[in-house]
Amino acid sequence: MASALHTVEATGLGRFMREALWAYPLTETAHIAGLALLFGSIVVVDLRLLGLGRRIPVDALAALAVPWSIGGFLVAATSGLAMFSAHAAEFVEQPVFLLKMSLILVAGINAVTLHRGPLRRMAGDLRADPPPRVRLAALASILLWLGVIACGRLLAYL
């Protein structure tokens, strides 16, 4: 495994990320912007599912927010992979990095499950109060993504 990680670090991208003066800081800025777009668009839907803004149809809000969430995720994932390529062996040794990746996986599963099931059944119903299961998934989403953000920040200090 260590040799595979060192191979990742030895790629042109890995070397560029370590050696070019502005590569890592600009990539990190893009990563944070992607996370902000991702979290911001997710949290408005989750807050609606928790009962705020009941006049806004869930399906209309989700239709607006989900493409921005996907875009933010793609920016964050792409920039995250670039940063990973610079220090792959170091990151994999950090428990907080592994926790961050696990939280992203669980948050993604939570989102897909929610959008493919309960949110489709609520489509267009302004009066629908989300069932407790949906509210729990929305709360879990907010907490999971906050955990991802916290783990990312902790990586800079460990």
C-alpha positions as CSV (number, residue, x, y, z in Angstrom):
1,M,0.0,0.0,0.0
2,A,2.8,2.4,0.9
3,S,4.4,2.0,-2.6
4,A,1.1,2.8,-4.2
5,L,0.7,5.9,-2.2
6,H,4.3,7.0,-3.0
7,T,3.5,6.3,-6.7
8,V,0.6,8.7,-6.4
9,E,2.8,11.3,-4.8
10,A,5.4,10.8,-7.6
11,T,2.9,11.6,-10.4
12,G,3.3,14.9,-12.2
13,L,0.3,16.2,-10.4
14,G,1.7,15.2,-7.0
15,R,5.0,16.9,-7.7
16,F,3.3,20.0,-9.2
17,M,1.1,20.3,-6.1
18,R,4.2,20.2,-3.8
19,E,6.6,22.2,-5.9
20,A,4.6,25.0,-7.6
21,L,4.4,28.0,-5.2
22,W,0.7,28.7,-5.7
23,A,-0.7,25.3,-6.7
24,Y,-1.6,24.0,-3.2
25,P,-3.0,27.3,-1.8
26,L,-5.1,27.9,-5.0
27,T,-6.3,24.3,-5.0
28,E,-7.2,24.5,-1.3
29,T,-9.2,27.7,-2.0
30,A,-11.1,25.9,-4.7
31,H,-11.7,23.0,-2.3
32,I,-13.2,25.4,0.4
33,A,-15.3,27.1,-2.2
34,G,-16.6,23.7,-3.4
35,L,-17.4,22.7,0.1
36,A,-19.2,26.0,0.8
37,L,-21.3,25.5,-2.3
38,L,-22.0,21.9,-1.4
39,F,-22.8,22.5,2.2
40,G,-24.8,25.7,1.5
41,S,-27.0,24.1,-1.0
42,I,-27.5,21.0,1.1
43,V,-28.3,22.8,4.3
44,V,-31.2,24.9,2.8
45,V,-32.9,21.6,1.7
46,D,-32.2,20.0,5.1
47,L,-33.6,23.0,7.0
48,R,-36.7,22.9,4.9
49,L,-37.1,19.2,5.8
50,L,-36.7,20.1,9.4
51,G,-39.7,22.4,9.1
52,L,-38.3,25.9,8.1
53,G,-39.8,27.6,5.1
54,R,-42.9,25.4,4.9
55,R,-44.4,27.6,2.1
56,I,-41.6,26.4,-0.2
57,P,-42.3,23.1,-1.9
58,V,-39.6,20.6,-1.1
59,D,-39.4,19.3,-4.7
60,A,-38.9,22.9,-6.1
61,L,-36.2,23.7,-3.5
62,A,-34.4,20.4,-4.2
63,A,-34.6,20.9,-7.9
64,L,-32.8,24.2,-7.5
65,A,-30.3,23.1,-4.9
66,V,-29.3,19.6,-6.0
67,P,-27.4,20.6,-9.2
68,W,-25.5,23.2,-7.1
69,S,-24.7,20.5,-4.5
70,I,-23.4,18.2,-7.2
71,G,-21.3,21.0,-8.7
72,G,-19.9,21.8,-5.3
73,F,-19.1,18.2,-4.7
74,L,-17.3,17.8,-8.0
75,V,-15.2,20.9,-7.3
76,A,-14.4,19.7,-3.8
77,A,-13.7,16.2,-4.9
78,T,-11.4,17.2,-7.7
79,S,-9.5,19.7,-5.7
80,G,-9.3,17.2,-2.8
81,L,-7.8,14.6,-5.0
82,A,-5.2,17.0,-6.2
83,M,-4.3,17.9,-2.7
84,F,-4.2,14.2,-1.8
85,S,-1.8,13.5,-4.6
86,A,0.7,15.8,-2.9
87,H,0.7,14.0,0.5
88,A,-1.1,10.7,0.0
89,A,1.1,8.7,2.4
90,E,0.7,11.3,5.1
91,F,-3.0,11.7,4.8
92,V,-3.7,7.9,4.9
93,E,-1.9,7.7,8.2
94,Q,-4.1,10.3,9.8
95,P,-7.2,8.9,11.5
96,V,-9.0,12.2,10.9
97,F,-8.5,11.8,7.2
98,L,-10.0,8.3,7.3
99,L,-12.9,9.6,9.4
100,K,-13.5,12.4,6.9
101,M,-13.7,9.9,4.0
102,S,-16.0,7.7,6.0
103,L,-18.3,10.7,6.8
104,I,-18.4,11.6,3.1
105,L,-19.4,8.1,2.2
106,V,-22.2,8.0,4.9
107,A,-23.4,11.5,3.9
108,G,-23.6,10.4,0.3
109,I,-25.5,7.3,1.1
110,N,-27.9,9.3,3.3
111,A,-28.5,11.8,0.4
112,V,-29.1,9.2,-2.3
113,T,-31.4,7.2,0.0
114,L,-33.4,10.4,0.9
115,H,-33.7,11.7,-2.6
116,R,-34.6,8.4,-4.2
117,G,-37.2,7.5,-1.7
118,P,-39.0,9.8,0.8
119,L,-38.4,13.1,-1.1
120,R,-40.0,11.7,-4.3
121,R,-43.1,10.7,-2.3
122,M,-43.4,14.3,-0.9
123,A,-43.1,15.9,-4.3
124,G,-45.4,18.9,-4.8
125,D,-47.2,18.6,-1.4
126,L,-46.9,22.0,0.3
127,R,-48.8,20.8,3.3
128,A,-46.6,17.7,3.9
129,D,-44.7,17.7,7.1
130,P,-41.8,15.4,6.5
131,P,-42.1,12.2,8.5
132,P,-39.7,11.7,11.5
133,R,-37.4,9.5,9.4
134,V,-36.9,12.3,6.8
135,R,-36.3,14.8,9.6
136,L,-33.7,12.5,11.1
137,A,-32.0,12.1,7.7
138,A,-31.9,15.9,7.3
139,L,-30.4,16.4,10.7
140,A,-27.9,13.6,10.1
141,S,-27.0,15.3,6.8
142,I,-26.2,18.6,8.5
143,L,-24.2,16.9,11.2
144,L,-22.3,14.6,8.8
145,W,-21.3,17.5,6.5
146,L,-20.2,19.6,9.5
147,G,-18.1,16.6,10.6
148,V,-16.5,16.5,7.1
149,I,-15.7,20.2,7.3
150,A,-14.3,19.8,10.9
151,C,-12.1,16.9,9.9
152,G,-10.8,18.8,6.9
153,R,-9.8,21.7,9.1
154,L,-8.2,19.4,11.6
155,L,-6.0,17.9,8.9
156,A,-4.2,21.2,8.6
157,Y,-3.2,21.1,12.2
158,L,-2.3,17.4,12.7
